[in-house]
Amino acid sequence: MKRINRRQFGKLAAGAAVVIPLARAAAFPLTHPDGAAQDAAPKSATKPALAKEQEEKVAKAVERRNKQLGPMRERVLPYSAEPAFVFQVQSPARREQSGKEQS
């Protein structure tokens, strides 16, 4: 048996990791329990059927949400706004003092 180095082993392992799943997929195509292949286009998402009063409630809730969020969406934050800091930044003088205390 020929000895290989780590680099060659890595290339061989990566190649096997790519080729083996592809070979399995080609050998065993996915099928549904009824025997139909999965080559058909996926179905589009459909809206759940709601009663008329439920649709009205949803429409009112969406309208109310848009009214509530409207002022927040209109507000523009300046680029100079900084996020809150978790830690307080030490000045250089204070860093020197804390370094002397540890010595």
Backbone as numpy.savetxt, mean C-alpha at the origin, in Angstrom:
# Nx Ny Nz CAx CAy CAz Cx Cy Cz
30.75 -33.89 -8.68 29.91 -32.72 -8.68 30.80 -31.48 -8.68
30.46 -30.52 -9.52 31.26 -29.31 -9.66 30.96 -28.35 -8.50
31.98 -27.74 -7.95 31.80 -26.77 -6.86 31.46 -25.42 -7.47
30.55 -24.70 -6.82 30.18 -23.36 -7.30 30.40 -22.38 -6.15
30.64 -21.12 -6.52 30.82 -20.11 -5.48 29.48 -19.47 -5.14
29.50 -18.55 -4.18 28.25 -17.94 -3.70 27.53 -17.17 -4.80
28.28 -16.47 -5.62 27.67 -15.67 -6.68 26.94 -16.56 -7.68
27.56 -17.66 -8.07 26.91 -18.59 -9.00 25.69 -19.24 -8.36
25.81 -19.57 -7.08 24.67 -20.16 -6.38 23.50 -19.17 -6.33
23.80 -17.90 -6.08 22.74 -16.89 -6.05 22.03 -16.77 -7.38
22.79 -16.78 -8.46 22.19 -16.70 -9.79 21.33 -17.93 -10.08
21.82 -19.09 -9.68 21.09 -20.32 -9.90 19.79 -20.34 -9.09
19.86 -19.91 -7.83 18.67 -19.89 -6.98 17.64 -18.88 -7.48
18.12 -17.71 -7.91 17.19 -16.69 -8.43 16.52 -17.18 -9.71
17.28 -17.83 -10.56 16.70 -18.36 -11.79 15.64 -19.42 -11.50
15.92 -20.28 -10.53 14.96 -21.32 -10.18 13.71 -20.71 -9.56
13.89 -19.65 -8.77 12.73 -19.01 -8.14 11.81 -18.39 -9.18
12.35 -17.99 -10.30 11.53 -17.39 -11.36 10.94 -18.46 -12.27
11.73 -19.46 -12.62 11.31 -20.44 -13.63 10.32 -21.46 -13.09
10.51 -21.93 -11.89 9.66 -23.01 -11.36 8.18 -22.61 -11.29
7.82 -21.45 -10.72 6.39 -21.09 -10.71 5.81 -20.94 -12.12
6.60 -20.42 -13.05 6.11 -20.27 -14.42 5.87 -21.63 -15.07
6.77 -22.58 -14.80 6.60 -23.92 -15.36 5.37 -24.60 -14.78
5.15 -24.41 -13.48 3.95 -25.00 -12.85 2.68 -24.41 -13.44
2.68 -23.09 -13.64 1.49 -22.43 -14.18 1.20 -22.92 -15.60
2.24 -23.17 -16.37 2.04 -23.67 -17.73 1.55 -25.11 -17.73
2.05 -25.91 -16.78 1.69 -27.33 -16.74 0.29 -27.54 -16.17
-0.10 -26.72 -15.20 -1.39 -26.89 -14.53 -2.17 -25.59 -14.57
-2.90 -25.30 -15.67 -3.67 -24.06 -15.73 -4.78 -24.05 -14.69
-5.04 -22.88 -14.15 -6.08 -22.74 -13.13 -7.46 -22.94 -13.74
-8.29 -23.72 -13.08 -9.65 -23.93 -13.55 -10.60 -23.80 -12.37
-11.82 -23.47 -12.69 -12.87 -23.41 -11.68 -13.37 -24.83 -11.41
-14.09 -25.01 -10.29 -14.63 -26.35 -10.00 -15.51 -26.90 -11.11
-16.17 -26.02 -11.86 -17.03 -26.53 -12.94 -16.23 -26.86 -14.20
-14.91 -26.66 -14.16 -14.06 -27.05 -15.28 -13.75 -25.93 -16.25
-14.33 -24.75 -16.06 -14.08 -23.64 -16.98 -12.74 -22.98 -16.64
-11.99 -22.63 -17.65 -10.71 -21.96 -17.43 -10.94 -20.52 -17.00
-9.94 -19.91 -16.41 -10.06 -18.54 -15.94 -9.57 -17.54 -16.97
-9.75 -17.81 -18.23 -9.31 -16.90 -19.27 -10.32 -15.77 -19.50
-11.51 -15.89 -18.97 -12.54 -14.89 -19.20 -12.16 -13.59 -18.49
-12.62 -12.47 -19.03 -12.34 -11.16 -18.44 -13.02 -11.07 -17.07
-12.40 -10.40 -16.13 -13.03 -10.28 -14.81 -14.29 -9.44 -14.89
-15.24 -9.78 -14.05 -16.50 -9.05 -14.04 -16.29 -7.71 -13.36
-16.99 -6.70 -13.82 -16.88 -5.38 -13.20 -17.67 -5.38 -11.90
-17.24 -4.53 -10.99 -17.92 -4.43 -9.70 -19.31 -3.84 -9.92
-20.30 -4.43 -9.30 -21.65 -3.95 -9.45 -22.09 -3.28 -8.15
-22.95 -2.29 -8.28 -23.48 -1.62 -7.11 -24.49 -2.55 -6.42
-24.45 -2.58 -5.11 -25.46 -3.39 -4.43 -26.84 -2.75 -4.62
-27.83 -3.58 -4.75 -29.20 -3.10 -4.95 -29.71 -2.52 -3.64
-30.08 -1.23 -3.66 -30.62 -0.57 -2.47 -32.07 -0.20 -2.73
-32.81 -0.17 -1.65 -34.19 0.30 -1.75 -34.15 1.80 -2.00
-35.28 2.35 -2.49 -35.32 3.76 -2.83 -35.03 4.64 -1.62
-35.57 4.29 -0.47 -35.34 5.11 0.74 -33.88 5.01 1.19
-33.25 3.84 0.99 -31.84 3.70 1.33 -30.98 4.57 0.41
-31.32 4.62 -0.87 -30.60 5.46 -1.81 -30.71 6.93 -1.43
-31.91 7.34 -0.98 -32.10 8.73 -0.55 -31.25 9.04 0.67
-31.19 8.11 1.62 -30.38 8.31 2.82 -28.90 8.43 2.46
-28.46 7.59 1.55 -27.06 7.63 1.13 -26.76 8.95 0.44
-27.66 9.40 -0.43 -27.46 10.66 -1.14 -27.40 11.82 -0.16
-28.27 11.83 0.86 -28.24 12.90 1.87 -26.95 12.85 2.68
-26.50 11.64 3.02 -25.26 11.51 3.80 -24.06 12.00 3.00
-24.03 11.70 1.70 -22.92 12.15 0.85 -22.96 13.68 0.74
-24.14 14.24 0.57 -24.27 15.69 0.48 -23.83 16.36 1.78
-24.24 15.81 2.91 -23.86 16.36 4.22 -22.34 16.28 4.41
-21.76 15.17 4.01 -20.30 15.01 4.13 -19.58 16.03 3.28
-20.05 16.23 2.05 -19.41 17.21 1.17 -19.53 18.63 1.73
-20.66 18.95 2.37 -20.82 20.27 2.99 -19.84 20.43 4.15
-19.68 19.39 4.95 -18.80 19.46 6.12 -17.33 19.54 5.70
-16.95 18.83 4.65 -15.55 18.81 4.24 -15.19 19.95 3.30
-16.18 20.66 2.77 -15.92 21.74 1.84 -14.95 22.79 2.36
-15.19 23.35 3.55 -14.26 24.37 4.06 -12.84 23.83 4.28
-12.72 22.59 4.69 -11.38 22.04 4.89 -10.65 21.86 3.55
-11.37 21.46 2.53 -10.74 21.27 1.22 -10.34 22.60 0.59
-11.07 23.67 0.91 -10.76 24.98 0.36 -9.54 25.61 1.03
-9.26 25.24 2.25 -8.14 25.82 2.99 -6.82 25.37 2.38
-5.92 26.32 2.21 -4.61 26.04 1.63 -3.57 26.13 2.74
-2.76 25.10 2.87 -1.70 25.12 3.86 -0.44 25.67 3.23
0.25 26.58 3.93 1.48 27.11 3.37 2.59 26.07 3.40
3.51 26.20 2.46 4.63 25.26 2.41 5.53 25.39 3.62
5.51 26.56 4.26 6.39 26.77 5.41 5.87 26.08 6.67
4.68 25.55 6.64 4.14 24.86 7.81 4.97 23.60 8.07
5.47 23.47 9.29 6.30 22.33 9.64 5.49 21.33 10.46
5.83 20.06 10.37 5.12 19.07 11.19 5.54 19.22 12.66
4.74 18.68 13.54 5.05 18.73 14.96 6.27 17.85 15.24
7.11 18.32 16.13 8.31 17.56 16.49 8.02 16.73 17.73
8.51 15.51 17.73 8.37 14.66 18.89 9.47 14.99 19.90
10.66 15.27 19.38 11.79 15.58 20.22 12.14 17.05 20.07
12.59 17.64 21.14 13.00 19.04 21.09 14.44 19.12 20.61
14.72 20.02 19.70 16.05 20.18 19.16 16.90 20.94 20.18
18.10 20.42 20.43 18.99 21.08 21.38 19.88 22.07 20.65
20.11 23.20 21.28 21.04 24.18 20.71 22.46 23.67 20.90
23.43 24.17 20.11 24.81 23.70 20.25 25.37 23.92 21.66
25.03 25.05 22.31 25.53 25.30 23.66 25.00 24.26 24.64
23.75 23.91 24.48 23.16 22.93 25.40 23.76 21.54 25.17
24.08 21.21 23.90 24.71 19.93 23.61 26.06 19.82 24.31
26.82 20.93 24.29 28.12 20.92 24.95 27.97 20.71 26.45
26.96 21.34 27.06 26.74 21.18 28.49 26.38 19.74 28.84
25.51 19.12 28.05 25.10 17.75 28.35 26.27 16.79 28.12
27.16 17.12 27.19 28.34 16.28 26.95 29.31 16.35 28.12
29.45 17.51 28.75 30.37 17.67 29.88 29.84 16.93 31.11
28.51 16.91 31.27 27.92 16.24 32.42 28.13 14.73 32.36
28.15 14.15 31.16 28.30 12.71 31.02 29.72 12.27 31.28
30.70 13.15 31.09 32.12 12.78 31.26 32.49 12.58 32.69
